Amino acid sequence: MDGASDSHLISSRCQETGDREEEMAMAVRALDIIQIVQKQPGITQDELAKAFDVSQRTIRSGVKHANDFLGSTAHIEHHRNDGYELVIDDTMAFAATETSESLLANSLPSEPEERVGYLLSNLVRRDDWVTLDDLSAQLYVSRASISADLRTVEKILSRYGLKISRRPRYGIRVEGSEIARRRCIAGLVLDGATNSDNVLPSLDKVSSCAQEALTYTRFKINSDAYHNLVVDIAVSMRRISDGDVVSISQEDLDHLKETSAYYAATRIAENLADSFGANIPEQEVAYLAMHLVGRQIIDDEASEDMGLVISDEIWSVVGTMLAIVRGAFGVDFSGDLELRMNLARHLVPLSVRLKYKMRVQNPLLDEIIGRYPLAWSMARATAAVLEKAYGSYPSDEEIGYIALTFALALERKRSVPAKKNIVVVCGSGQGVARMLEWRFREDFGPWLNNVKTCDASEVSTLDFSNIDYVFTTVPLSFTPPVPVRRVNTFLDETDIKRVRSTLEGLSDCYSTIDYFDVNLFFPHLAFGKKEEVLDFLCKQIERQRTIHGNLRELVEEREQLAETSFGNQVAMPHPYEPVVDETFVCVGLLDDPILWDSHPVRAVFLVCITREDVSLDGFYRVLTPMLSSEDSIERLVEHQDWSTLCSLLQGSTSQGGDGTT
């Protein structure tokens, strides 16, 4: 669309909004002077300056604004020897003015947080220079207060890729790309730091334009993201009206034009033109399409409608993410085609959001972290892969959505268990052996592949290379190289529960505690930093176990990849790659909490896995319910003894199927 003559109507409306905002601010700044002079007749210029911590020049400017605001209703007189006095010229009119003053008084930013919001909104929307004296006069606070507020303002601006430039005698101004400015303005509105009514066109009208277009073009976006989209469109309309248009590269423009999002964006632009009387430039249509792509829902129906083709680049990123999870957690998702597809679909819009640093909200974040700690840790471990591929590190909100994808995959692993090959050993003859085999197939069929029966004397002759478990009704003189479980000849309810737990990969109390060692259990540690804790635990492991490589360096490499603490006073560090011959957990309990990444931690579980443990689903399924239970961890750090840990692990085992989630 042609942007040469665009936006005259919007420009005038939005400019009027900005003028009204500035006029209101000027009126509000005068109110305190009016009220103080009214209550304290004779107050001097010096006393007023000290009361507000500003210069006498600022007071004189404030008195002028006050008289302009009062008009013919009253005026402030200054007597050289008697100070200031409020003279009321029209009693009834002044009474009405006092009512308006009380309304305006609530609009003046008085607290530092309010002033920061005002300064952000003011500075990011202007291209010209402004002095600290001007800002001080506008907000009626001292230069020192403005300078202190600006330190906070600069930190917030940096999150959006913006910075404050300073120039002697000119003042300050914000510098950065137009897209960064828009993201900042939208963020201020969404966070409530600025009132959208004062800076944006009608959100209701914008929403109507967007909703009709999305419905007409059958373009799906997440309902949680819809309000953000409306705010982003409104911000764009305001910036266009101010003459600030985005710049999109020709490559991105050509790519966006080929998407269904561009079709929907064109329809939205046409609706905006009809409602606001303005044409939207082609670059702005592409920018709008970019927002739509970043918020698009890509389900089976949408994929079919769009003829979705996922690029080789995205498949490669997905493969790298799964390799990171396999190496760090010992959980192999390489054969999970549904997870691969879900991640690939998620990365299509996510890649756009990361490239352009688009904001996303996740109201479920706290619940995801608490309910799915393993999936959350897996998602965090993949964040560096996404940063390398798309140029920015994903926010916690983004990581939370990725965690949900992993949580679903973990749940599928639990509900569709891998089939096991077992040997059933019976000492009561072939008839009883066949009956026991039938009972196993009847009760545990979904978990079983091959079932072999044999006598106790034959166990030592078996090839265990393709056997997962041995279930025996009699003691064995030979110790097989696979887990062995005792059962009764006639399976009772206890046997059935224990066998099912074993085949599901949940394990029973004995096999779960097998991962732990009382000699690698260290209570009452008194360290103050996580590095000291890791140094200590790694040294203890190296003294007692065979390590193939530098354990401490590999643990640190994993720490640099992503946070290993996930709340609830727990950290679960582990080496970046396997360096041990058997899987085990080293436990350290602290008397006082220490800061581990962004969380306070008192319980540290350093997990070491072997390359041979292709899948540790059952291990995590048992461990994570305990780690995510506030009561369990509180009990552990309070008692700090081996028996308490064993008891808690037994409780986790009995919980069964919700461990990984």
N, C-alpha and C positions, 0 to 999 in steps of 0.2 A: 504494500500500500504506500501511496505517496505521502511523505511526512512534511513536505514543504510548507503546507498551510494548515497544519494540524493544530488542534487543541486550543483554539482561541477561547472557546467557551469554558473549557476546563481550566485553562490558565487563569482566566479572570476570577472564576469561582475559588480556585485554590489560593490565588494571590490574596483574595479578600479574606479567606480563612486565616492565612498567615498574618495579614495586617491586623485582623481582629485580635489574634492571639497576642501580637506585640502591643497593641493599644491596651488590652486588658492588663498585660503585665505592667505597663507603665502606670496604669491607674492603681493597681494593687500596691506598687512600690510606695505610693504616696500615702497609703492608708495609715501606716504606723505613725508617720509624722503628724497627720491630722489628729489621730486619737491621743497621742502623747501631749501635743500642744493644747488640746481641749482639756485634758485632765490636769496639766501642769502649766497653767498660764505663767508667762515670764521665763520659761526655760530658755537658756542661752544656746547660741549656736555651738559653742564649745561643749556644753553639756550634752546636746543632742549627738554631736559627733562621737563623744566618748560612749554614750549609751549604745550606739549602733556599731561602734568600732570602725568608723569610716572617717574620711577627711571632711573638713568643713566645706570644701568645694562640693563634695557629694551631697552634703546636707542642703546647700543652697540650690543645687539642681533638683533635689527631692521636693523642696518647698515650692519651686516653680511648677513642677508636675502636679503637686497637690492643689495649687491655685487653679491650674488649668482644669483639673478634674472637678473642682468645686464650682467653677463657672460663676454664675450670679447668685448662687445660694449662700456663699460665705467666702471668706478669704483669710489668709494668714498674714498678719502684719508683723514686721520686725522693728522693734524699738531699740535704738542703740544702747540705752541704759537699762531697759526693762525686759529685754528678750523678746520671744515670740508670743503672739496672742492670736487666738482664733476669733474672728469677728463674724457673727451670723447676720447675713443680710436679708434672708427670706426664711423665716422659721419653718413653715410648712414644707417648702421645697427642700430645706436642709434635712428635715426628718425623713423624707423619701430617700435623700442621698445616703443617710446613715444606714437605711435598710440595704441599699445596694452595696454599701461598703462592707457590711457583714457578710454578704454573699461573695464579694470579691476577695475578702480576706482569706477565705479557705483555698483560693487558687494560687497564692504566692508560695513557692517552694521555701520552706523554712528549715527543714531538717536536711542534714548532709545528703541522705539518700535521695530526697526529692530534688535537691539542687543538682546532683549528679545526673539524674534523669533529664532534667531541664537542659543542662549543658550539653549532654549527648545529643538530644533532639535538635538543639539550636545549632551546634557546630557541624553536625554531619549533614545538615540540609543546606548549608551555605558554602559558597566557594570563595567569598571574600575574606579579608583579614578582619579580626576584631580584637580590640585591646582588652587587657584585664580590667582596666578602669571602666570600660563600657560594660563589661559583664558584671563588675562589682556594683555599678549604678543600677543595672537592670534588676539584680536580685537583692540589692540593698544590703550587702554584706561586705566585709573588708576584702582587700586584695589577698590577704593571707588565707582567708577562708576559701576564696576562689582557687588559689594555688593548691591548697590541700585537696579540694574537690577534683581538680584536674589530674592529680596523680591517680585517683580511682578511675576517672574518665579514660585516661590513657591505657590502663590495664584492660578495660572493657573493649576499647577500640581495637586493641591488638588482637583480640580473639577473632575479629572480622578482617584482619589484614589491613587495618587503617592505623595512621599515626598522626600525631600533632606536630606541625612544623611551626617554628618560632622565628620571628624576624624583628630585629630592633626597630622601634618606632611604628612598626606596622601591626604588631600583635601576634596572634596565633590563627591557625586554620587547620582543618583536617585534610590530609592527603591520602589518596588511595583510589582504587578503581571505582567506577560507577556501580558495578555489580556488588562490590564490597559495601558501598554506602547503602545500597538498597537492602542488603541482608541485615545491616545494622539497624536501619529504621524499622524493618519488619520485626526484628528481635525485640526492639524497645516496645513496640505496640503489643506483641504477644506476651511479653513479660510484665506488662502493665506499667512500664516505666514512663510512658507518655500516653496521653489521651488521643486515641485515633480520631476522635471528632475534631480535634484541633489541627491535625496535620494531613488527614486523608479525605478523599471523597467518600460518599456514603457507602459503607460496607454492604448494606442491604441491597442497594442497586447493583453493585459489583457482583454480589452473590447471585442475583437473579440472572444476570448476563452469563455467568459461568455455568450455572445449573442447567439452563436451557440448552446451552451448547454441548455440555457433556452428555445430556440425555439424548439430544438429537444425533450426536455422532457415536453414541454407545461406547464412550470412552470411560473406563472405570478407574477411579482413584480411591485410595483408602479414606474412609469417612473421617478418621482421626486427623488426616492431613488436609481435609477440605478447608477448614477455617484458615489454616496457614496459607493455602493457595489464594484464598480471597484477599487476605491481607497483602500478600505479595503482589497481586494484580493491582490493588488499590495504591500501593507504594509506587508501582510503575507508572500509574496514571498521574500521580502527583509529580513525579520526577520528570515525566514527559512534558507536563504543563510548565515546569520550570526551565524547560529547554535542555534537560539532561537526558540524553539517549544512550543506551548501552551500545557497546561495540562487540559484535560476534564475528569470529573469523569466518572467512569464506568456506573453509573446509567444514566447520561446524554447521554453518548455514545450509550448505548443500546436503549434509547428512540429515539434519533435522527436517528438511523439506520432504524427505523420503519416508518419514514416519507418520503413523496415524495421529500422533500428538500434534503435528503441524496442522493437520486438517481440523482437529478440534480447536486449536489455538486460533486459527483463522475465523472460525465461527464465533468464538468468544470476542475477538477483535471487532467483528462486524456488529455484534450486539452492543459492545461498549460505544462504538461510533454512533449507533442509533440513540442510546440512552444519554450520552454525554456530549454529543455533537462534535466528535473529533475523529480524525483518521489516525490509525496506529501504524507507525513505520514498519517496514519489513523486518528490520533488526529486532524490533520489539515483539513482533509476532513470533520470531524464532526464539527470543528469550522466554516468552510465555510457553512455547512448546517445550523448551528445556525443563521448565518447572513441571509440566505435565508428565514428561518422561520420568522425571525423578520421583514422582508420586504414583505412578501407574501400578495397578494391580494386574499381574500377569498370571492368570489361572489357565486351566485347560481351555475354557471357552474363549478367553481373550487371545491365547496363543493361536487358536485355530482361526479366529477372525483376522488376526494380524498377519497370519502366515509367518509366525515368529521363527527367525533363524538365529540361534545363539552362536556367537562368533567363536573361533578357535581360541582367541585370547581368553575369553571367559571360561571355557572348558579347562584351559591350562591353569588359570587361577584357582578354580575349584579343585583340581588335582593337587596343586601345591598346598592348599588348605587342609585337605584330607591327609596328605603326607605329614604335615606338621602335627596334626592330632595323633596320627599313628605313632610317630616318634616320641611325642611328649607324654602320651597317656596310655599307649599300648592297646588302644581300641581301634580296630581295623574296619573302616567304612568303605574300603575300596570297591567292594562288590555291591554296595547299596545304591542301585541306580536311581531310586526315588529320592534319596538324599542329594545325589549329584544334580538331578533335575531341579529340585527345590532350591538348592543353592544357586544354580545357574540362573533360574528365573529371578531370584532375589537380587542377584548381582547386576542384572540389566538396568534397573532404575538406580540401584545403589551406586554403581559406577559413575552415573551422572551426578548424583548428590555429592559424592566425594570429590569429583573433579571440580565442581563449582562451589564446594563448601556449603551446600544447602542444608538447612536446618530441618530436623525431624523430631517429633515429640513421641515419647513412649510412656504412657501412663501406667504400664504394667512393669516398669523397670525394677522397682523394689521387690515385687512379688517374684519376678523371674529370677533375680539373684538369690532370693531366699529359698525358692521352691526347686530350682534347677541348678544347684551349685556346680555340678560337674559339667553340664552343658555350657554354663556361663564361663567356666574356666577354659573350656575348649574354644569357645568363640573368641575370648580374649587372646588366646594363643595365635589365632589366625589374623589378628588385627594388623600386625606388621606386614603380612603378605598383601593385604588390601592397600595399606599405605604405599608400599613400593609400586603396586600396580596402578593406583589411581591418584597418587599425589598428596593425599591427606589422611591423617589417622582418624579412623571412625570414632564417633562419640560413644559414650556408654549407652545412649539410646539406640544407636545403630547396632552395637554389639549385642544388646538385649534381644533384638529381633533375630539376629543370627543364632543366638543361643536357643531360641524357640525351635529353630530348624534342627539343631543338633538334639534337643530334648525329644523331639518327635522321632528321630532316628533311633535314639537310645530306647525309647518306649517300644518301637517295633522290634528291636533286638530282644527285648524282654518278652514280648507277647508271641514272637515267632522264634522259638529257640532253635539253635543248631542241633541236628540229630546226632546222637552219640552211639558209639560202638561199645558194647559192654560184654563182660563175661560173668555168668552166674555159676558159682561154685556150690555144689551140693554134695553132702556125704551120705545121702540116703538112697542112692540108686537112681537109675534112669527114669523110672516112673515119676518119682518126686521131682526130679530135675526138669522133666518136660512140663509138669504141672506148674512149677515155679516160673519157667520160661513163658508159659501161656499167661500167667498172672502178670508178669512184667509187661508183656505186650498189651494186655488188656487195660492195665491201669496207667501205663506210661508210654503208650504208642506214639503220641505226638513228639516225644523227645528221643525216640530210639530209631536207629538205623539197623545195625546187625546185632543180634543177640546170640551168644554162643554159650553152651553149657558144658561143664566138664567136672571131673572129680578132683578133689584136693590134690591128689598125687600127680595130676597132669599139669598143674599150674606152672611149674618150673619149665615145662617144655614149650609153652606158648610163645608166639611171636607178638610182642606188645607194641610193635611199631604202628599198628592201626587200631589200638584199643584205648578207650578213654577211662573206663572205670572197671573195677572188679567188685561184685557184690557176692558175699559168701555167707553161708549158714554155719560154717565151721572155722576154727582157727587154722591159719596157714603157717606152715614151717618155712615157706619161701616168701620173701618180700618182693612183690612185683614193683616195677618202676612207674606205676600209676597209682592214683588214689584207690584205697580199699575201704569198703563199707560193710560192716556186719549187719545182717538182717536175720529175722526169724524164718523158719521153714514155711510157716503160714503167716504171711504178712499181716501185721496188725496196723491200726491207725497211725501209731508212732512211726513204724517202718515206712508206711506210705508217705508221710510228711517228709521224713528224712531223705528218702530216695528222690522224691519230687524236687526238693530243695537242691539236692546234688545235681540232678539232671538239668535243672533250670539255670545252673551256674551260680545259685545263691550260696551254696556251701552251708555246712552246719557250723556250730560254734567251734568245734575242734579245727576244721580246715580253715576257717576264717582267722583264728588266732595263730594258725600256722604262719601267716604272713608277718606276725609280730614276734618279738623276742624280748624277754625280760631284760636281757643284757643290752638291748638297744632302747631301753625305756629310761628316760632321764627326767625325773621330777625336780621341782624347786630350783630351776635355773634362775640366775640373777643378772642376766645380761641386759644391756640397755639399747642395743641396736640389732637389727636383723642380721647384719653381716657377722656379728659376733656369735649369734646363735648358729648360723650356717657353718662358720668355721669350726665350732665345737662339735656339732653333729657329724660333719663330714670326717673329722679326725677320728671320732669314735667308731664310725663305720669302717674306716680304713684299717683300724687296729684289729677289727674282729672279722671282716669279710674280705674276700678276694675282689679287687677292683681292677678293671681293665681300662685304664685311662685316668685322667685327672678329674676326680669326682667334683671337687670344689669349683673348678673352672667351668665344668659342664652345668653345674647347678646355677652358677652365676649367669651363664649364657642363657639359660631358661628364664632367669629372673629378669634379664634385660628384654626378653621377648614380650612379656606381658605380666601383669600382676598375678601373684599366686595366692593372695589373700582375697577372700570373698565375703567378709563380714563374719559375725557370730564368733569373734575372737579366734578364728582358725586361719592358719596358712598351710598350704599343701605344696611345698616346693618339690622339685624333682629334676634330675639331670636332663639336659637337652636330648641325649640319646642314651640307650642302654649301655651299662658298663659292668654289670654284675652277672653271676651265674645262676642266681635264684632271686625270685621276687620277694621283697620284704619292705617293711615300714619301720623307720626309726622315729621315735616319739620324744619330743622335748616339751616340757611344761614349765611355764614361767610363773614366778611368784607375782610379778607385776606386769601389766600390759606394756608392750612396746609398739611403736608405729611401724607397721609393715606395709609398705606402699601407702595406701590411703586409709588403712583400717587398723584399729588397735587389735593386737594379737597376744594370746596367752598359750595357745595350744598349736604346736608345730608338728606336722606329720610329713616327714621327708620320705617320699616314695621312690624306691628303686625297682625297676622292672627289668626282666630279661628279654632278649630278642626272641626267645622261644615261646614266651607267653604271647601268642598271636592275639588273643582277646582277653582282656581283664574285665569284661562286663560284669561278671559275678562279683569280683572283688570290689569294684566301685559300687555295685548295687547294695552291698552290705555296708560299706564304709560311709557313703555319703549321707544316709539318713541320720547317722550319729553326728556327723560333722555339721549338718544343717539344723540340728535340734538344739535350741537354746538351753533347755533343761539338761540335756545330756552333757553338753560342753561345760555348763556351769557346775555340774556335779563332778566332772572330771578335774577341772582346775581347782575346785575346792578341796577334794580329797587327795588328788595327785598320788595315787597308788595303782599298782599293777592289777589288783583284783577289781578295782572300779572299772578300769579299761576293759577287762574281760567281760564283766557284767554288761557293760554298755554295748559291746560288740554282739553279745548273745541277744540283747534286746533288738538290735538292728537286724539280725538274722531272722528273728521271728516276725519282723514287719513284712518280709517277703517282697512282693512285686514292685514297690515304689522306690526302691533304692536309688536308682539313677536319676530320679526326678525328685 
